[in-house]
Amino acid sequence: DVQLVESGGGSALAGGSVRLSCAVSGYTKSRVCMGWFRQAPGKEREGVAAWDSDGTTTYADFVKGRFAISLDNAQNTMFLQMDRLEPEDTAMYYCAAGPLLTYGSSTTFLARRLTEGNWGQGTQVTVS
C-alpha cells in the first residue's frame, strides 16, 4: 500500500550539492519514521539520515555537517539536501518509512530498517 518514489539524483562535481526528494503516499500512520539509505556498487546498503515525527533527526557519521533531512508541511515529501559532496557519496539512494511505534526513534530506524522491508527504485547520485 505504501509507495515511496525517489527523485532528484544526477551527476555532481565534488564539493557540489544535490537535493533529493522522496514522495510518500499510502502511509496513514501519524507517528512515523522516514529516512534515506544508500548503496554503492559492490558495497552493502547503509543508513544515511532519518527523521521521526517526534522531531528527532539522526545522521550517519560520514554525512554529519554535510547532509540535511527535511519534510514538507504535509509530511508527504521528504528531502535530503546534500552539500559538499564527495566521490564516496556516489551511490543509489533510497528512501523508506516505518511506524514510530515499531522503531521508537529515528536512530533505531536508521539502523534496523537496513534489514527490514522492501526498497523502491532509488535515485542515482554520481559525484566526480
C-alpha positions as MATLAB code, in Angstrom:
seq = 'DVQLVESGGGSALAGGSVRLSCAVSGYTKSRVCMGWFRQAPGKEREGVAAWDSDGTTTYADFVKGRFAISLDNAQNTMFLQMDRLEPEDTAMYYCAAGPLLTYGSSTTFLARRLTEGNWGQGTQVTVS';
ca = [
       0.000    0.000    0.000;
       2.836    2.381    0.815;
       4.600    3.957   -2.119;
       7.846    5.853   -1.966;
       9.317    7.378   -5.092;
      12.784    8.872   -5.074;
      13.856   11.602   -7.444;
      16.365   14.383   -7.832;
      19.511   12.381   -8.336;
      22.069   13.016  -11.001;
      25.675   13.936  -11.544;
      27.501   16.498   -9.471;
      31.014   17.742   -9.035;
      32.919   17.100   -5.867;
      32.095   19.895   -3.467;
      28.750   20.481   -5.134;
      25.191   19.946   -3.975;
      22.225   17.753   -4.816;
      18.731   17.802   -3.343;
      16.852   14.513   -3.335;
      13.103   14.121   -2.934;
      11.008   11.215   -1.728;
       7.292   11.294   -2.426;
       5.378    9.220    0.109;
       1.838    8.027   -0.432;
      -0.451    5.437    1.076;
       1.023    5.756    4.556;
      -1.720    6.553    7.032;
       0.079    6.408   10.363;
       0.577    9.751   12.046;
       3.652    8.799   14.061;
       6.303    7.753   11.582;
       9.966    7.383   10.850;
      11.355    8.325    7.477;
      14.871    8.090    6.215;
      17.408    7.889    3.455;
      19.679    4.963    2.705;
      22.243    4.342    0.013;
      24.131    1.555   -1.658;
      27.263    1.913   -3.737;
      28.279   -0.707   -6.301;
      29.806   -3.714   -4.611;
      29.013   -2.407   -1.135;
      26.326   -3.046    1.423;
      23.416   -0.717    1.919;
      23.930    1.850    4.659;
      21.802    4.334    6.527;
      22.314    7.998    5.689;
      19.800   10.086    7.599;
      16.435    9.645    9.282;
      13.664   11.712   10.820;
      10.797   10.849   13.112;
       7.566   12.618   13.927;
       8.749   13.254   17.478;
      11.109   15.772   15.889;
      14.388   13.883   16.081;
      16.848   13.611   13.213;
      19.728   11.176   13.021;
      22.693   11.276   10.664;
      25.378    8.796    9.831;
      28.808    9.968   10.889;
      30.033   10.179    7.325;
      27.422   12.800    6.369;
      27.136   14.898    9.523;
      27.559   18.549    8.719;
      27.085   17.948    5.000;
      23.600   16.484    4.576;
      20.282   17.629    5.998;
      16.936   15.872    6.027;
      13.632   17.713    5.971;
       9.961   17.256    5.144;
       7.303   19.438    3.604;
       4.409   20.735    5.682;
       2.145   17.827    4.780;
       4.912   15.348    5.531;
       4.322   13.587    2.245;
       7.614   14.633    0.697;
      10.965   14.056    2.318;
      14.095   15.826    1.150;
      17.768   15.186    1.515;
      19.931   18.232    0.966;
      23.407   17.018    0.124;
      26.175   19.595    0.280;
      29.931   19.360   -0.097;
      29.572   16.120   -1.969;
      32.444   13.694   -2.171;
      33.121   10.946   -4.706;
      32.444    8.452   -1.922;
      28.844    9.693   -1.866;
      28.285    8.073   -5.252;
      25.508    5.541   -4.714;
      21.924    4.631   -5.353;
      19.849    6.475   -2.775;
      16.645    5.028   -1.374;
      14.014    6.377    0.961;
      11.959    4.403    3.427;
       9.246    4.884    6.007;
       8.061    2.954    9.021;
       5.910    3.312   12.115;
       7.471    5.170   15.007;
       5.620    2.784   17.291;
       7.788   -0.008   15.934;
      11.148    1.701   15.782;
      10.909    4.119   18.690;
      13.220    6.738   17.203;
      14.913    7.848   14.032;
      18.181    6.481   15.400;
      16.816    2.979   15.680;
      15.036    3.262   12.344;
      18.253    4.219   10.583;
      19.906    1.017   11.772;
      17.082   -1.504   11.860;
      15.456   -0.608    8.546;
      18.539   -1.838    6.703;
      17.469   -5.410    7.368;
      13.714   -4.965    7.124;
      11.134   -4.190    4.497;
      11.346   -3.539    0.789;
      13.151   -0.988   -1.311;
      11.988    1.073   -4.250;
      13.686    2.123   -7.443;
      16.055    4.596   -5.830;
      17.722    7.572   -7.432;
      21.321    7.564   -8.564;
      23.814   10.150   -7.371;
      27.179   10.257   -9.072;
      29.910   12.540   -7.778;
      33.120   13.123   -9.670;
];
